[in-house]
């Protein structure tokens, strides 16, 4: 499956990265590129909307963890939107559900910054 990624900023300055497709060894660099671009633009609040993602592997998890590590020293925060049960299961078995705040909708994720 092809990967589609788009980025935008809300009026409140929250960076939202929408991801659709599979996040794996081959597509994780594209996610990293979008994430680093948002961080270089000064984003301290980031939502990765993975509501269209149905597969994620360790390389993509590494990109997400890297984003958290880059944001933490500046009191920034990265949250996820994830609805696929298989992807949520990966976060649970790796213990990363304790690292990331994971929401069922973009609206909930954005509201978490209030």
C-alpha positions in Angstrom: 0.0 0.0 0.0 1.3 3.5 -0.8 1.9 5.9 2.0 0.3 9.3 2.0 1.4 12.0 4.4 0.2 15.6 4.7 1.1 18.3 7.2 -0.8 21.3 8.5 -0.8 23.8 11.4 -3.9 24.7 13.4 -4.7 28.2 14.4 -3.2 27.4 17.8 0.1 26.4 16.2 -0.4 22.6 16.7 1.4 20.6 13.9 -0.9 17.9 12.5 0.6 15.2 10.4 -1.9 13.0 8.7 -0.7 9.5 7.7 -2.5 7.0 5.5 -1.0 3.6 4.5 1.6 1.3 6.0 4.4 2.6 8.2 7.4 0.3 7.8 11.1 0.3 7.0 10.5 1.8 3.5 7.9 4.5 4.5 9.2 5.6 8.0 11.8 8.0 6.5 8.9 10.0 4.9 7.2 10.3 8.3 10.5 11.3 9.9 11.0 14.0 7.2 7.5 15.5 7.9 8.1 15.3 11.7 11.5 16.9 11.6 10.1 19.7 9.3 7.4 20.5 11.8 10.0 20.6 14.7 12.3 22.8 12.7 9.4 25.1 12.1 9.2 25.5 15.9 6.2 23.2 16.6 6.1 22.1 20.3 2.7 20.4 20.0 2.4 17.6 17.5 -0.5 15.3 16.5 0.3 12.3 14.4 -3.0 11.3 12.9 -2.6 7.6 12.1 -6.3 6.9 11.7 -5.6 5.6 8.2 -2.7 3.4 9.3 -3.2 -0.3 9.5 0.4 -1.5 9.9 3.4 -0.2 11.8 6.8 -1.7 12.4 9.7 -1.0 14.7 11.4 1.5 12.3 8.3 3.7 12.4 8.0 3.3 16.2 11.6 4.5 16.3 10.6 7.7 14.4 7.8 8.4 16.8 10.1 7.8 19.8 12.7 10.1 18.2 10.0 12.8 18.0 9.2 12.5 21.6 12.9 12.7 22.6 13.3 15.9 20.5 10.3 17.6 22.0 10.8 16.7 25.6 13.7 19.1 26.4 11.6 22.0 25.2 8.5 20.9 27.1 6.9 19.8 23.8 4.4 17.0 23.4 3.6 14.5 20.7 0.2 12.6 20.7 -1.2 10.0 18.4 -4.6 9.3 16.8 -4.9 5.6 16.2 -8.1 3.6 15.6 -6.8 0.3 14.1 -6.9 -2.4 16.8 -3.8 -4.2 15.3 -1.7 -1.0 15.5 -3.0 -0.2 19.0 -2.0 -3.8 20.0 1.6 -3.1 18.9 1.6 0.0 21.2 0.3 -2.1 24.0 2.7 -5.1 23.7 5.7 -2.8 23.3 4.6 -0.8 26.3 4.6 2.4 24.2 1.0 3.0 25.1 2.7 4.3 28.3 4.9 6.7 26.3 2.3 8.1 24.0 -1.1 9.6 24.6 -3.2 7.8 22.0 -6.6 9.1 21.1 -9.5 7.8 19.0 -10.0 11.0 17.0 -8.2 14.1 15.9 -10.6 16.3 17.8 -9.8 14.5 21.1 -6.0 14.7 20.4 -6.2 18.5 19.6 -8.4 19.0 22.7 -5.7 17.3 24.9 -3.5 20.4 24.4 -6.0 22.7 26.0 
